[in-house]
Amino acid sequence: MNKLPSAGEDTWTLARHAHVVVYEALDGGELLTIYDCGAAQAPPSAQIVGHLVRTTADHETEQQPTGHIVKLREDSVLREQTEGHYVIEPA
C-alpha cells in the first residue's frame, strides 16, 4: 500500500506536514505508517516494513508506548538506503 509520489529510484516524496508513525516490534522489527498530514483524518498513504535509520529533515519526535511519531516540518523525501533501511531527508 504505497501511494507516495515517486521522487526517483527508491525515493518517495513526503508532504511538508507528514507524520511517520514508527511501530517497534518486540523482535526488533519496525512498521512505518505514513500519513500525509497528522491533522487530517485520512487513511495512511503508505505502510512499509523496515527500519527508519535517521531523519535529517526538520522534524519533531513524539515518543509513544509502541514506538514514536516523526512529525515533519518541511518538504522531505523518504529514501531507501539499503534493503529495508530508510532515511528521511530534506527535499
PDB file of N, CA, C and O in Angstrom:
ATOM      1  N   MET A   1       0.846  -1.177   0.000  1.00  0.00           N
ATOM      2  CA  MET A   1       0.000   0.000   0.000  1.00  0.00           C
ATOM      3  C   MET A   1       0.892   1.242   0.000  1.00  0.00           C
ATOM      4  O   MET A   1       0.949   1.975   0.987  1.00  0.00           O
ATOM      5  N   ASN A   2       1.565   1.463  -1.080  1.00  0.00           N
ATOM      6  CA  ASN A   2       2.414   2.643  -1.160  1.00  0.00           C
ATOM      7  C   ASN A   2       1.836   3.581  -2.206  1.00  0.00           C
ATOM      8  O   ASN A   2       1.954   3.338  -3.407  1.00  0.00           O
ATOM      9  N   LYS A   3       1.212   4.653  -1.740  1.00  0.00           N
ATOM     10  CA  LYS A   3       0.627   5.649  -2.638  1.00  0.00           C
ATOM     11  C   LYS A   3       1.420   6.948  -2.609  1.00  0.00           C
ATOM     12  O   LYS A   3       0.906   8.005  -2.977  1.00  0.00           O
ATOM     13  N   LEU A   4       2.678   6.867  -2.170  1.00  0.00           N
ATOM     14  CA  LEU A   4       3.529   8.058  -2.132  1.00  0.00           C
ATOM     15  C   LEU A   4       4.039   8.366  -3.531  1.00  0.00           C
ATOM     16  O   LEU A   4       4.362   7.448  -4.286  1.00  0.00           O
ATOM     17  N   PRO A   5       4.118   9.659  -3.893  1.00  0.00           N
ATOM     18  CA  PRO A   5       4.663  10.025  -5.209  1.00  0.00           C
ATOM     19  C   PRO A   5       6.154   9.695  -5.288  1.00  0.00           C
ATOM     20  O   PRO A   5       6.914   9.978  -4.361  1.00  0.00           O
ATOM     21  N   SER A   6       6.554   9.101  -6.392  1.00  0.00           N
ATOM     22  CA  SER A   6       7.957   8.749  -6.599  1.00  0.00           C
ATOM     23  C   SER A   6       8.780  10.015  -6.834  1.00  0.00           C
ATOM     24  O   SER A   6       8.332  10.948  -7.501  1.00  0.00           O
ATOM     25  N   ALA A   7       9.987  10.030  -6.278  1.00  0.00           N
ATOM     26  CA  ALA A   7      10.921  11.139  -6.488  1.00  0.00           C
ATOM     27  C   ALA A   7      12.225  10.604  -7.067  1.00  0.00           C
ATOM     28  O   ALA A   7      13.271  11.244  -6.955  1.00  0.00           O
ATOM     29  N   GLY A   8      12.159   9.434  -7.683  1.00  0.00           N
ATOM     30  CA  GLY A   8      13.344   8.800  -8.241  1.00  0.00           C
ATOM     31  C   GLY A   8      13.400   7.358  -7.777  1.00  0.00           C
ATOM     32  O   GLY A   8      12.481   6.868  -7.121  1.00  0.00           O
ATOM     33  N   GLU A   9      14.488   6.683  -8.124  1.00  0.00           N
ATOM     34  CA  GLU A   9      14.638   5.284  -7.757  1.00  0.00           C
ATOM     35  C   GLU A   9      14.770   5.136  -6.239  1.00  0.00           C
ATOM     36  O   GLU A   9      15.641   5.749  -5.622  1.00  0.00           O
ATOM     37  N   ASP A  10      13.908   4.326  -5.653  1.00  0.00           N
ATOM     38  CA  ASP A  10      13.907   4.055  -4.204  1.00  0.00           C
ATOM     39  C   ASP A  10      13.760   5.326  -3.369  1.00  0.00           C
ATOM     40  O   ASP A  10      14.265   5.391  -2.248  1.00  0.00           O
ATOM     41  N   THR A  11      13.064   6.349  -3.910  1.00  0.00           N
ATOM     42  CA  THR A  11      12.861   7.617  -3.209  1.00  0.00           C
ATOM     43  C   THR A  11      11.425   8.080  -3.430  1.00  0.00           C
ATOM     44  O   THR A  11      10.908   8.026  -4.545  1.00  0.00           O
ATOM     45  N   TRP A  12      10.782   8.542  -2.341  1.00  0.00           N
ATOM     46  CA  TRP A  12       9.398   8.988  -2.417  1.00  0.00           C
ATOM     47  C   TRP A  12       9.243  10.341  -1.747  1.00  0.00           C
ATOM     48  O   TRP A  12       9.938  10.648  -0.778  1.00  0.00           O
ATOM     49  N   THR A  13       8.329  11.149  -2.267  1.00  0.00           N
ATOM     50  CA  THR A  13       8.071  12.481  -1.746  1.00  0.00           C
ATOM     51  C   THR A  13       7.152  12.409  -0.531  1.00  0.00           C
ATOM     52  O   THR A  13       6.148  11.698  -0.543  1.00  0.00           O
ATOM     53  N   LEU A  14       7.505  13.151   0.516  1.00  0.00           N
ATOM     54  CA  LEU A  14       6.673  13.275   1.709  1.00  0.00           C
ATOM     55  C   LEU A  14       6.172  14.704   1.805  1.00  0.00           C
ATOM     56  O   LEU A  14       6.896  15.646   1.485  1.00  0.00           O
ATOM     57  N   ALA A  15       4.948  14.860   2.241  1.00  0.00           N
ATOM     58  CA  ALA A  15       4.358  16.192   2.390  1.00  0.00           C
ATOM     59  C   ALA A  15       5.026  16.957   3.539  1.00  0.00           C
ATOM     60  O   ALA A  15       5.610  16.363   4.444  1.00  0.00           O
ATOM     61  N   ARG A  16       4.925  18.266   3.478  1.00  0.00           N
ATOM     62  CA  ARG A  16       5.523  19.137   4.490  1.00  0.00           C
ATOM     63  C   ARG A  16       5.080  18.794   5.913  1.00  0.00           C
ATOM     64  O   ARG A  16       5.879  18.881   6.845  1.00  0.00           O
ATOM     65  N   HIS A  17       3.836  18.411   6.085  1.00  0.00           N
ATOM     66  CA  HIS A  17       3.322  18.121   7.425  1.00  0.00           C
ATOM     67  C   HIS A  17       3.028  16.637   7.619  1.00  0.00           C
ATOM     68  O   HIS A  17       2.150  16.271   8.401  1.00  0.00           O
ATOM     69  N   ALA A  18       3.761  15.787   6.911  1.00  0.00           N
ATOM     70  CA  ALA A  18       3.553  14.342   7.034  1.00  0.00           C
ATOM     71  C   ALA A  18       3.935  13.862   8.431  1.00  0.00           C
ATOM     72  O   ALA A  18       4.805  14.427   9.094  1.00  0.00           O
ATOM     73  N   HIS A  19       3.265  12.816   8.844  1.00  0.00           N
ATOM     74  CA  HIS A  19       3.594  12.134  10.091  1.00  0.00           C
ATOM     75  C   HIS A  19       3.996  10.712   9.745  1.00  0.00           C
ATOM     76  O   HIS A  19       3.289  10.025   9.008  1.00  0.00           O
ATOM     77  N   VAL A  20       5.122  10.271  10.271  1.00  0.00           N
ATOM     78  CA  VAL A  20       5.574   8.897  10.083  1.00  0.00           C
ATOM     79  C   VAL A  20       5.490   8.228  11.448  1.00  0.00           C
ATOM     80  O   VAL A  20       6.236   8.563  12.368  1.00  0.00           O
ATOM     81  N   VAL A  21       4.574   7.280  11.560  1.00  0.00           N
ATOM     82  CA  VAL A  21       4.391   6.548  12.815  1.00  0.00           C
ATOM     83  C   VAL A  21       5.247   5.293  12.726  1.00  0.00           C
ATOM     84  O   VAL A  21       5.068   4.470  11.829  1.00  0.00           O
ATOM     85  N   VAL A  22       6.181   5.154  13.668  1.00  0.00           N
ATOM     86  CA  VAL A  22       7.096   4.009  13.679  1.00  0.00           C
ATOM     87  C   VAL A  22       6.673   3.088  14.812  1.00  0.00           C
ATOM     88  O   VAL A  22       6.818   3.420  15.989  1.00  0.00           O
ATOM     89  N   TYR A  23       6.147   1.922  14.438  1.00  0.00           N
ATOM     90  CA  TYR A  23       5.777   0.910  15.428  1.00  0.00           C
ATOM     91  C   TYR A  23       6.958  -0.022  15.606  1.00  0.00           C
ATOM     92  O   TYR A  23       7.478  -0.563  14.631  1.00  0.00           O
ATOM     93  N   GLU A  24       7.385  -0.213  16.849  1.00  0.00           N
ATOM     94  CA  GLU A  24       8.536  -1.062  17.130  1.00  0.00           C
ATOM     95  C   GLU A  24       8.046  -2.406  17.663  1.00  0.00           C
ATOM     96  O   GLU A  24       7.355  -2.463  18.681  1.00  0.00           O
ATOM     97  N   ALA A  25       8.407  -3.490  16.967  1.00  0.00           N
ATOM     98  CA  ALA A  25       8.015  -4.834  17.376  1.00  0.00           C
ATOM     99  C   ALA A  25       8.997  -5.387  18.402  1.00  0.00           C
ATOM    100  O   ALA A  25      10.140  -4.938  18.485  1.00  0.00           O
ATOM    101  N   LEU A  26       8.547  -6.353  19.172  1.00  0.00           N
ATOM    102  CA  LEU A  26       9.401  -6.974  20.190  1.00  0.00           C
ATOM    103  C   LEU A  26      10.609  -7.671  19.579  1.00  0.00           C
ATOM    104  O   LEU A  26      11.649  -7.785  20.229  1.00  0.00           O
ATOM    105  N   ASP A  27      10.488  -8.139  18.340  1.00  0.00           N
ATOM    106  CA  ASP A  27      11.604  -8.837  17.691  1.00  0.00           C
ATOM    107  C   ASP A  27      12.612  -7.881  17.060  1.00  0.00           C
ATOM    108  O   ASP A  27      13.553  -8.325  16.401  1.00  0.00           O
ATOM    109  N   GLY A  28      12.428  -6.567  17.254  1.00  0.00           N
ATOM    110  CA  GLY A  28      13.350  -5.574  16.718  1.00  0.00           C
ATOM    111  C   GLY A  28      12.926  -5.011  15.379  1.00  0.00           C
ATOM    112  O   GLY A  28      13.561  -4.080  14.882  1.00  0.00           O
ATOM    113  N   GLY A  29      11.880  -5.539  14.781  1.00  0.00           N
ATOM    114  CA  GLY A  29      11.389  -5.028  13.503  1.00  0.00           C
ATOM    115  C   GLY A  29      10.607  -3.742  13.680  1.00  0.00           C
ATOM    116  O   GLY A  29      10.231  -3.386  14.797  1.00  0.00           O
ATOM    117  N   GLU A  30      10.361  -3.047  12.585  1.00  0.00           N
ATOM    118  CA  GLU A  30       9.588  -1.804  12.610  1.00  0.00           C
ATOM    119  C   GLU A  30       8.603  -1.780  11.452  1.00  0.00           C
ATOM    120  O   GLU A  30       8.852  -2.348  10.388  1.00  0.00           O
ATOM    121  N   LEU A  31       7.479  -1.109  11.682  1.00  0.00           N
ATOM    122  CA  LEU A  31       6.485  -0.841  10.650  1.00  0.00           C
ATOM    123  C   LEU A  31       6.345   0.672  10.568  1.00  0.00           C
ATOM    124  O   LEU A  31       6.040   1.330  11.563  1.00  0.00           O
ATOM    125  N   LEU A  32       6.571   1.226   9.367  1.00  0.00           N
ATOM    126  CA  LEU A  32       6.438   2.663   9.155  1.00  0.00           C
ATOM    127  C   LEU A  32       5.079   2.914   8.506  1.00  0.00           C
ATOM    128  O   LEU A  32       4.790   2.394   7.429  1.00  0.00           O
ATOM    129  N   THR A  33       4.252   3.712   9.169  1.00  0.00           N
ATOM    130  CA  THR A  33       2.955   4.089   8.618  1.00  0.00           C
ATOM    131  C   THR A  33       3.011   5.588   8.350  1.00  0.00           C
ATOM    132  O   THR A  33       3.258   6.376   9.263  1.00  0.00           O
ATOM    133  N   ILE A  34       2.781   5.982   7.097  1.00  0.00           N
ATOM    134  CA  ILE A  34       2.974   7.369   6.674  1.00  0.00           C
ATOM    135  C   ILE A  34       1.631   8.013   6.360  1.00  0.00           C
ATOM    136  O   ILE A  34       0.857   7.516   5.543  1.00  0.00           O
ATOM    137  N   TYR A  35       1.375   9.142   7.036  1.00  0.00           N
ATOM    138  CA  TYR A  35       0.176   9.950   6.819  1.00  0.00           C
ATOM    139  C   TYR A  35       0.602  11.263   6.183  1.00  0.00           C
ATOM    140  O   TYR A  35       1.594  11.857   6.605  1.00  0.00           O
ATOM    141  N   ASP A  36      -0.138  11.732   5.164  1.00  0.00           N
ATOM    142  CA  ASP A  36       0.204  12.997   4.506  1.00  0.00           C
ATOM    143  C   ASP A  36       0.116  14.181   5.452  1.00  0.00           C
ATOM    144  O   ASP A  36       0.884  15.135   5.330  1.00  0.00           O
ATOM    145  N   CYS A  37      -0.816  14.125   6.395  1.00  0.00           N
ATOM    146  CA  CYS A  37      -0.994  15.214   7.354  1.00  0.00           C
ATOM    147  C   CYS A  37      -1.528  14.621   8.643  1.00  0.00           C
ATOM    148  O   CYS A  37      -2.495  13.860   8.630  1.00  0.00           O
ATOM    149  N   GLY A  38      -0.906  14.965   9.741  1.00  0.00           N
ATOM    150  CA  GLY A  38      -1.343  14.442  11.017  1.00  0.00           C
ATOM    151  C   GLY A  38      -2.701  14.960  11.452  1.00  0.00           C
ATOM    152  O   GLY A  38      -3.399  14.299  12.220  1.00  0.00           O
ATOM    153  N   ALA A  39      -3.086  16.135  10.971  1.00  0.00           N
ATOM    154  CA  ALA A  39      -4.358  16.731  11.373  1.00  0.00           C
ATOM    155  C   ALA A  39      -5.539  16.184  10.568  1.00  0.00           C
ATOM    156  O   ALA A  39      -6.675  16.194  11.042  1.00  0.00           O
ATOM    157  N   ALA A  40      -5.268  15.710   9.360  1.00  0.00           N
ATOM    158  CA  ALA A  40      -6.351  15.189   8.507  1.00  0.00           C
ATOM    159  C   ALA A  40      -6.757  13.803   8.996  1.00  0.00           C
ATOM    160  O   ALA A  40      -5.918  13.004   9.411  1.00  0.00           O
ATOM    161  N   GLN A  41      -8.024  13.541   8.942  1.00  0.00           N
ATOM    162  CA  GLN A  41      -8.495  12.214   9.322  1.00  0.00           C
ATOM    163  C   GLN A  41      -8.643  11.381   8.053  1.00  0.00           C
ATOM    164  O   GLN A  41      -9.752  11.079   7.612  1.00  0.00           O
ATOM    165  N   ALA A  42      -7.511  11.023   7.484  1.00  0.00           N
ATOM    166  CA  ALA A  42      -7.466  10.262   6.241  1.00  0.00           C
ATOM    167  C   ALA A  42      -6.647   9.000   6.465  1.00  0.00           C
ATOM    168  O   ALA A  42      -5.803   8.953   7.360  1.00  0.00           O
ATOM    169  N   PRO A  43      -6.896   7.978   5.655  1.00  0.00           N
ATOM    170  CA  PRO A  43      -6.104   6.759   5.795  1.00  0.00           C
ATOM    171  C   PRO A  43      -4.638   7.027   5.446  1.00  0.00           C
ATOM    172  O   PRO A  43      -4.326   8.025   4.797  1.00  0.00           O
ATOM    173  N   PRO A  44      -3.748   6.143   5.872  1.00  0.00           N
ATOM    174  CA  PRO A  44      -2.327   6.347   5.568  1.00  0.00           C
ATOM    175  C   PRO A  44      -2.051   6.255   4.074  1.00  0.00           C
ATOM    176  O   PRO A  44      -2.769   5.591   3.326  1.00  0.00           O
ATOM    177  N   SER A  45      -0.990   6.941   3.663  1.00  0.00           N
ATOM    178  CA  SER A  45      -0.557   6.903   2.266  1.00  0.00           C
ATOM    179  C   SER A  45       0.331   5.703   1.989  1.00  0.00           C
ATOM    180  O   SER A  45       0.438   5.254   0.848  1.00  0.00           O
ATOM    181  N   ALA A  46       0.969   5.181   3.033  1.00  0.00           N
ATOM    182  CA  ALA A  46       1.857   4.036   2.848  1.00  0.00           C
ATOM    183  C   ALA A  46       2.088   3.329   4.175  1.00  0.00           C
ATOM    184  O   ALA A  46       2.039   3.940   5.243  1.00  0.00           O
ATOM    185  N   GLN A  47       2.340   2.035   4.082  1.00  0.00           N
ATOM    186  CA  GLN A  47       2.818   1.237   5.208  1.00  0.00           C
ATOM    187  C   GLN A  47       3.987   0.425   4.686  1.00  0.00           C
ATOM    188  O   GLN A  47       3.872  -0.279   3.683  1.00  0.00           O
ATOM    189  N   ILE A  48       5.110   0.529   5.373  1.00  0.00           N
ATOM    190  CA  ILE A  48       6.340  -0.099   4.913  1.00  0.00           C
ATOM    191  C   ILE A  48       6.971  -0.850   6.077  1.00  0.00           C
ATOM    192  O   ILE A  48       7.119  -0.302   7.169  1.00  0.00           O
ATOM    193  N   VAL A  49       7.342  -2.102   5.844  1.00  0.00           N
ATOM    194  CA  VAL A  49       8.084  -2.865   6.843  1.00  0.00           C
ATOM    195  C   VAL A  49       9.548  -2.541   6.621  1.00  0.00           C
ATOM    196  O   VAL A  49      10.083  -2.770   5.536  1.00  0.00           O
ATOM    197  N   GLY A  50      10.191  -2.013   7.637  1.00  0.00           N
ATOM    198  CA  GLY A  50      11.594  -1.632   7.528  1.00  0.00           C
ATOM    199  C   GLY A  50      11.994  -0.797   8.719  1.00  0.00           C
ATOM    200  O   GLY A  50      11.204  -0.597   9.642  1.00  0.00           O
ATOM    201  N   HIS A  51      13.214  -0.311   8.702  1.00  0.00           N
ATOM    202  CA  HIS A  51      13.749   0.486   9.813  1.00  0.00           C
ATOM    203  C   HIS A  51      13.980   1.920   9.366  1.00  0.00           C
ATOM    204  O   HIS A  51      14.570   2.163   8.313  1.00  0.00           O
ATOM    205  N   LEU A  52      13.510   2.874  10.176  1.00  0.00           N
ATOM    206  CA  LEU A  52      13.816   4.283   9.938  1.00  0.00           C
ATOM    207  C   LEU A  52      15.136   4.558  10.636  1.00  0.00           C
ATOM    208  O   LEU A  52      15.197   4.634  11.863  1.00  0.00           O
ATOM    209  N   VAL A  53      16.192   4.708   9.846  1.00  0.00           N
ATOM    210  CA  VAL A  53      17.548   4.842  10.375  1.00  0.00           C
ATOM    211  C   VAL A  53      17.788   6.226  10.961  1.00  0.00           C
ATOM    212  O   VAL A  53      18.331   6.362  12.058  1.00  0.00           O
ATOM    213  N   ARG A  54      17.373   7.264  10.210  1.00  0.00           N
ATOM    214  CA  ARG A  54      17.558   8.636  10.709  1.00  0.00           C
ATOM    215  C   ARG A  54      16.666   9.590   9.944  1.00  0.00           C
ATOM    216  O   ARG A  54      16.152   9.274   8.871  1.00  0.00           O
ATOM    217  N   THR A  55      16.496  10.774  10.529  1.00  0.00           N
ATOM    218  CA  THR A  55      15.731  11.849   9.905  1.00  0.00           C
ATOM    219  C   THR A  55      16.571  13.112   9.985  1.00  0.00           C
ATOM    220  O   THR A  55      16.857  13.608  11.075  1.00  0.00           O
ATOM    221  N   THR A  56      16.972  13.638   8.814  1.00  0.00           N
ATOM    222  CA  THR A  56      17.751  14.879   8.790  1.00  0.00           C
ATOM    223  C   THR A  56      16.887  16.075   8.418  1.00  0.00           C
ATOM    224  O   THR A  56      17.317  17.219   8.566  1.00  0.00           O
ATOM    225  N   ALA A  57      15.668  15.823   7.934  1.00  0.00           N
ATOM    226  CA  ALA A  57      14.734  16.912   7.640  1.00  0.00           C
ATOM    227  C   ALA A  57      14.247  17.514   8.955  1.00  0.00           C
ATOM    228  O   ALA A  57      14.260  16.850   9.992  1.00  0.00           O
ATOM    229  N   ASP A  58      13.818  18.778   8.907  1.00  0.00           N
ATOM    230  CA  ASP A  58      13.290  19.445  10.091  1.00  0.00           C
ATOM    231  C   ASP A  58      12.071  18.669  10.586  1.00  0.00           C
ATOM    232  O   ASP A  58      11.122  18.438   9.837  1.00  0.00           O
ATOM    233  N   HIS A  59      12.110  18.269  11.863  1.00  0.00           N
ATOM    234  CA  HIS A  59      11.035  17.439  12.411  1.00  0.00           C
ATOM    235  C   HIS A  59      10.972  17.549  13.928  1.00  0.00           C
ATOM    236  O   HIS A  59      11.834  18.144  14.576  1.00  0.00           O
ATOM    237  N   GLU A  60       9.928  16.958  14.458  1.00  0.00           N
ATOM    238  CA  GLU A  60       9.734  16.830  15.905  1.00  0.00           C
ATOM    239  C   GLU A  60       9.411  15.353  16.143  1.00  0.00           C
ATOM    240  O   GLU A  60       8.669  14.749  15.369  1.00  0.00           O
ATOM    241  N   THR A  61       9.960  14.775  17.201  1.00  0.00           N
ATOM    242  CA  THR A  61       9.698  13.372  17.522  1.00  0.00           C
ATOM    243  C   THR A  61       8.886  13.288  18.799  1.00  0.00           C
ATOM    244  O   THR A  61       9.194  13.944  19.794  1.00  0.00           O
ATOM    245  N   GLU A  62       7.844  12.472  18.757  1.00  0.00           N
ATOM    246  CA  GLU A  62       6.979  12.260  19.918  1.00  0.00           C
ATOM    247  C   GLU A  62       7.016  10.772  20.267  1.00  0.00           C
ATOM    248  O   GLU A  62       6.636   9.925  19.458  1.00  0.00           O
ATOM    249  N   GLN A  63       7.477  10.465  21.479  1.00  0.00           N
ATOM    250  CA  GLN A  63       7.545   9.070  21.918  1.00  0.00           C
ATOM    251  C   GLN A  63       6.156   8.549  22.261  1.00  0.00           C
ATOM    252  O   GLN A  63       5.333   9.272  22.823  1.00  0.00           O
ATOM    253  N   GLN A  64       5.901   7.293  21.919  1.00  0.00           N
ATOM    254  CA  GLN A  64       4.638   6.617  22.171  1.00  0.00           C
ATOM    255  C   GLN A  64       4.943   5.276  22.847  1.00  0.00           C
ATOM    256  O   GLN A  64       6.079   4.807  22.776  1.00  0.00           O
ATOM    257  N   PRO A  65       3.972   4.658  23.489  1.00  0.00           N
ATOM    258  CA  PRO A  65       4.216   3.358  24.130  1.00  0.00           C
ATOM    259  C   PRO A  65       4.666   2.269  23.152  1.00  0.00           C
ATOM    260  O   PRO A  65       5.395   1.358  23.544  1.00  0.00           O
ATOM    261  N   THR A  66       4.248   2.348  21.901  1.00  0.00           N
ATOM    262  CA  THR A  66       4.594   1.303  20.929  1.00  0.00           C
ATOM    263  C   THR A  66       5.641   1.754  19.908  1.00  0.00           C
ATOM    264  O   THR A  66       5.891   1.044  18.934  1.00  0.00           O
ATOM    265  N   GLY A  67       6.245   2.906  20.111  1.00  0.00           N
ATOM    266  CA  GLY A  67       7.246   3.415  19.170  1.00  0.00           C
ATOM    267  C   GLY A  67       7.347   4.917  19.254  1.00  0.00           C
ATOM    268  O   GLY A  67       7.433   5.478  20.346  1.00  0.00           O
ATOM    269  N   HIS A  68       7.336   5.578  18.101  1.00  0.00           N
ATOM    270  CA  HIS A  68       7.403   7.038  18.079  1.00  0.00           C
ATOM    271  C   HIS A  68       6.784   7.585  16.795  1.00  0.00           C
ATOM    272  O   HIS A  68       6.561   6.858  15.827  1.00  0.00           O
ATOM    273  N   ILE A  69       6.513   8.891  16.820  1.00  0.00           N
ATOM    274  CA  ILE A  69       5.955   9.584  15.665  1.00  0.00           C
ATOM    275  C   ILE A  69       6.949  10.661  15.244  1.00  0.00           C
ATOM    276  O   ILE A  69       7.408  11.454  16.065  1.00  0.00           O
ATOM    277  N   VAL A  70       7.272  10.675  13.959  1.00  0.00           N
ATOM    278  CA  VAL A  70       8.124  11.714  13.390  1.00  0.00           C
ATOM    279  C   VAL A  70       7.189  12.684  12.684  1.00  0.00           C
ATOM    280  O   VAL A  70       6.540  12.328  11.701  1.00  0.00           O
ATOM    281  N   LYS A  71       7.122  13.923  13.196  1.00  0.00           N
ATOM    282  CA  LYS A  71       6.254  14.954  12.632  1.00  0.00           C
ATOM    283  C   LYS A  71       7.123  15.904  11.811  1.00  0.00           C
ATOM    284  O   LYS A  71       7.893  16.690  12.364  1.00  0.00           O
ATOM    285  N   LEU A  72       6.993  15.826  10.503  1.00  0.00           N
ATOM    286  CA  LEU A  72       7.834  16.627   9.613  1.00  0.00           C
ATOM    287  C   LEU A  72       7.411  18.086   9.593  1.00  0.00           C
ATOM    288  O   LEU A  72       6.238  18.408   9.777  1.00  0.00           O
ATOM    289  N   ARG A  73       8.382  18.964   9.366  1.00  0.00           N
ATOM    290  CA  ARG A  73       8.153  20.407   9.341  1.00  0.00           C
ATOM    291  C   ARG A  73       8.621  21.039   8.038  1.00  0.00           C
ATOM    292  O   ARG A  73       8.613  22.264   7.909  1.00  0.00           O
ATOM    293  N   GLU A  74       9.030  20.216   7.062  1.00  0.00           N
ATOM    294  CA  GLU A  74       9.449  20.737   5.756  1.00  0.00           C
ATOM    295  C   GLU A  74       9.225  19.651   4.703  1.00  0.00           C
ATOM    296  O   GLU A  74       9.087  18.473   5.033  1.00  0.00           O
ATOM    297  N   ASP A  75       9.190  20.060   3.432  1.00  0.00           N
ATOM    298  CA  ASP A  75       9.076  19.096   2.345  1.00  0.00           C
ATOM    299  C   ASP A  75      10.270  18.148   2.424  1.00  0.00           C
ATOM    300  O   ASP A  75      11.410  18.581   2.591  1.00  0.00           O
ATOM    301  N   SER A  76       9.996  16.863   2.304  1.00  0.00           N
ATOM    302  CA  SER A  76      11.036  15.861   2.520  1.00  0.00           C
ATOM    303  C   SER A  76      10.878  14.717   1.547  1.00  0.00           C
ATOM    304  O   SER A  76       9.896  14.621   0.811  1.00  0.00           O
ATOM    305  N   VAL A  77      11.882  13.847   1.566  1.00  0.00           N
ATOM    306  CA  VAL A  77      11.813  12.610   0.802  1.00  0.00           C
ATOM    307  C   VAL A  77      12.159  11.446   1.715  1.00  0.00           C
ATOM    308  O   VAL A  77      12.955  11.578   2.644  1.00  0.00           O
ATOM    309  N   LEU A  78      11.552  10.314   1.435  1.00  0.00           N
ATOM    310  CA  LEU A  78      11.874   9.054   2.100  1.00  0.00           C
ATOM    311  C   LEU A  78      12.735   8.278   1.119  1.00  0.00           C
ATOM    312  O   LEU A  78      12.309   8.006  -0.004  1.00  0.00           O
ATOM    313  N   ARG A  79      13.943   7.919   1.536  1.00  0.00           N
ATOM    314  CA  ARG A  79      14.884   7.238   0.642  1.00  0.00           C
ATOM    315  C   ARG A  79      15.282   5.903   1.272  1.00  0.00           C
ATOM    316  O   ARG A  79      15.616   5.830   2.454  1.00  0.00           O
ATOM    317  N   GLU A  80      15.238   4.855   0.454  1.00  0.00           N
ATOM    318  CA  GLU A  80      15.698   3.540   0.919  1.00  0.00           C
ATOM    319  C   GLU A  80      17.198   3.467   0.670  1.00  0.00           C
ATOM    320  O   GLU A  80      17.646   3.436  -0.476  1.00  0.00           O
ATOM    321  N   GLN A  81      17.979   3.441   1.761  1.00  0.00           N
ATOM    322  CA  GLN A  81      19.439   3.396   1.636  1.00  0.00           C
ATOM    323  C   GLN A  81      19.903   2.004   1.227  1.00  0.00           C
ATOM    324  O   GLN A  81      20.601   1.833   0.228  1.00  0.00           O
ATOM    325  N   THR A  82      19.510   1.034   2.002  1.00  0.00           N
ATOM    326  CA  THR A  82      19.753  -0.369   1.703  1.00  0.00           C
ATOM    327  C   THR A  82      18.434  -1.076   1.940  1.00  0.00           C
ATOM    328  O   THR A  82      17.499  -0.475   2.469  1.00  0.00           O
ATOM    329  N   GLU A  83      18.342  -2.312   1.569  1.00  0.00           N
ATOM    330  CA  GLU A  83      17.073  -3.014   1.657  1.00  0.00           C
ATOM    331  C   GLU A  83      16.501  -2.959   3.079  1.00  0.00           C
ATOM    332  O   GLU A  83      17.094  -3.468   4.030  1.00  0.00           O
ATOM    333  N   GLY A  84      15.328  -2.323   3.186  1.00  0.00           N
ATOM    334  CA  GLY A  84      14.631  -2.247   4.465  1.00  0.00           C
ATOM    335  C   GLY A  84      15.131  -1.179   5.415  1.00  0.00           C
ATOM    336  O   GLY A  84      14.664  -1.113   6.552  1.00  0.00           O
ATOM    337  N   HIS A  85      16.068  -0.334   4.987  1.00  0.00           N
ATOM    338  CA  HIS A  85      16.614   0.734   5.838  1.00  0.00           C
ATOM    339  C   HIS A  85      16.364   2.069   5.151  1.00  0.00           C
ATOM    340  O   HIS A  85      16.833   2.310   4.039  1.00  0.00           O
ATOM    341  N   TYR A  86      15.611   2.940   5.838  1.00  0.00           N
ATOM    342  CA  TYR A  86      15.123   4.190   5.257  1.00  0.00           C
ATOM    343  C   TYR A  86      15.639   5.405   6.000  1.00  0.00           C
ATOM    344  O   TYR A  86      15.909   5.345   7.200  1.00  0.00           O
ATOM    345  N   VAL A  87      15.776   6.512   5.279  1.00  0.00           N
ATOM    346  CA  VAL A  87      16.131   7.807   5.856  1.00  0.00           C
ATOM    347  C   VAL A  87      15.129   8.831   5.337  1.00  0.00           C
ATOM    348  O   VAL A  87      14.585   8.679   4.243  1.00  0.00           O
ATOM    349  N   ILE A  88      14.891   9.869   6.123  1.00  0.00           N
ATOM    350  CA  ILE A  88      14.066  10.998   5.695  1.00  0.00           C
ATOM    351  C   ILE A  88      14.997  12.193   5.596  1.00  0.00           C
ATOM    352  O   ILE A  88      15.668  12.557   6.561  1.00  0.00           O
ATOM    353  N   GLU A  89      15.028  12.804   4.404  1.00  0.00           N
ATOM    354  CA  GLU A  89      15.926  13.923   4.140  1.00  0.00           C
ATOM    355  C   GLU A  89      15.132  15.105   3.595  1.00  0.00           C
ATOM    356  O   GLU A  89      14.031  14.922   3.077  1.00  0.00           O
ATOM    357  N   PRO A  90      15.682  16.321   3.708  1.00  0.00           N
ATOM    358  CA  PRO A  90      15.009  17.473   3.093  1.00  0.00           C
ATOM    359  C   PRO A  90      14.895  17.261   1.583  1.00  0.00           C
ATOM    360  O   PRO A  90      15.756  16.637   0.962  1.00  0.00           O
ATOM    361  N   ALA A  91      13.820  17.789   1.009  1.00  0.00           N
ATOM    362  CA  ALA A  91      13.611  17.651  -0.454  1.00  0.00           C
ATOM    363  C   ALA A  91      14.556  18.549  -1.213  1.00  0.00           C
ATOM    364  O   ALA A  91      14.531  18.572  -2.444  1.00  0.00           O
TER     365      ALA A  91
END
